[in-house]
Amino acid sequence: MPIKPEDLAALMREVELEDPIDFADLPFAEDELRELVASHLCEMAAAMENFSTEDRLLTLLAVSAKLVLENMVLHIQLLRRHGLPVGEDVEALLARLRKRDD
């Protein structure tokens, strides 16, 4: 993937305009965290340069799906820890999952 980490970090900032990240009181600079993640992802993409396009896309999709799942689980855990209700979207998703178990 021919993208530089700084370009990827810039794209991340653009996406965050629509869906901001709450960095809370982490003892790290937001831009440093973005750059760290962007560098890691660019290294990961470079390691897949011998993969077919389909395998590369499937791998990146699997990694993205895992990260979204992890983020959702952490979000729900934080809400529950603080006794707060989950949002309507999360509640609808959890209701769908409960129906599958019945």
Wavefront OBJ file of the C-alpha trace (Angstrom):
o trace
v 0.000 0.000 0.000
v 1.813 3.128 -1.149
v 0.711 5.531 1.582
v 3.004 7.265 4.014
v 2.194 7.112 7.726
v 1.815 10.898 7.895
v -0.721 10.796 5.048
v -2.646 8.031 6.789
v -2.605 10.026 10.039
v -4.019 13.013 8.121
v -6.814 10.802 6.755
v -7.506 9.585 10.273
v -7.913 13.199 11.430
v -10.365 13.816 8.563
v -12.456 10.794 9.560
v -12.423 12.008 13.158
v -14.097 15.242 12.095
v -17.254 13.197 11.507
v -16.722 10.739 14.379
v -14.385 12.202 17.043
v -12.396 10.013 19.404
v -12.592 10.744 23.117
v -8.962 10.542 24.200
v -10.088 11.480 27.739
v -7.110 12.019 29.988
v -4.638 9.641 28.371
v -1.063 10.654 29.147
v -0.157 10.709 25.447
v -0.468 13.352 22.760
v -3.308 12.599 20.337
v -1.148 13.185 17.256
v 1.564 10.889 18.604
v -0.997 8.111 19.050
v -2.323 8.654 15.518
v 1.201 8.557 14.106
v 2.006 5.373 16.037
v -1.108 3.628 14.722
v -0.569 4.929 11.174
v 3.025 3.687 11.187
v 1.963 0.285 12.468
v -0.741 -0.073 9.820
v 1.599 1.007 7.029
v 4.134 -1.591 8.209
v 1.403 -4.198 8.282
v 0.287 -3.277 4.766
v 3.881 -3.418 3.504
v 4.260 -6.910 4.983
v 1.338 -7.990 2.795
v 2.791 -6.725 -0.472
v 3.216 -10.320 -1.716
v -0.438 -11.089 -0.967
v -2.936 -11.092 -3.788
v -5.229 -8.068 -3.868
v -8.122 -10.202 -2.640
v -6.095 -11.658 0.251
v -4.836 -8.196 1.202
v -8.376 -6.798 1.251
v -9.681 -9.772 3.226
v -6.875 -9.422 5.763
v -7.451 -5.686 6.186
v -11.196 -6.268 6.470
v -10.644 -8.938 9.143
v -8.338 -6.618 11.100
v -10.871 -3.772 10.805
v -13.721 -6.015 11.935
v -11.702 -7.192 14.947
v -10.918 -3.603 15.927
v -14.551 -2.507 15.592
v -15.642 -5.460 17.730
v -12.977 -4.711 20.329
v -13.995 -1.049 20.395
v -17.667 -1.964 20.829
v -16.901 -4.376 23.683
v -14.723 -1.810 25.474
v -17.391 0.861 25.002
v -20.112 -1.357 26.461
v -17.853 -2.329 29.377
v -17.167 1.332 30.173
v -20.848 2.219 30.045
v -21.773 -0.672 32.318
v -18.949 0.134 34.732
v -20.354 3.637 35.110
v -23.989 2.491 35.228
v -24.848 4.266 31.979
v -27.235 2.948 29.326
v -25.896 1.916 25.943
v -27.002 3.897 22.904
v -29.974 2.935 20.744
v -27.751 1.483 18.009
v -25.864 -0.747 20.435
v -29.084 -1.776 22.186
v -30.635 -2.729 18.814
v -27.553 -4.790 17.956
v -27.582 -6.528 21.333
v -31.320 -7.261 20.931
v -30.611 -8.877 17.551
v -27.913 -11.012 19.135
v -30.241 -12.055 21.968
v -32.895 -13.143 19.433
v -30.346 -15.425 17.752
v -29.681 -17.164 21.067
v -33.388 -17.913 21.631
l 1 2 3 4 5 6 7 8 9 10 11 12 13 14 15 16 17 18 19 20 21 22 23 24 25 26 27 28 29 30 31 32 33 34 35 36 37 38 39 40 41 42 43 44 45 46 47 48 49 50 51 52 53 54 55 56 57 58 59 60 61 62 63 64 65 66 67 68 69 70 71 72 73 74 75 76 77 78 79 80 81 82 83 84 85 86 87 88 89 90 91 92 93 94 95 96 97 98 99 100 101 102
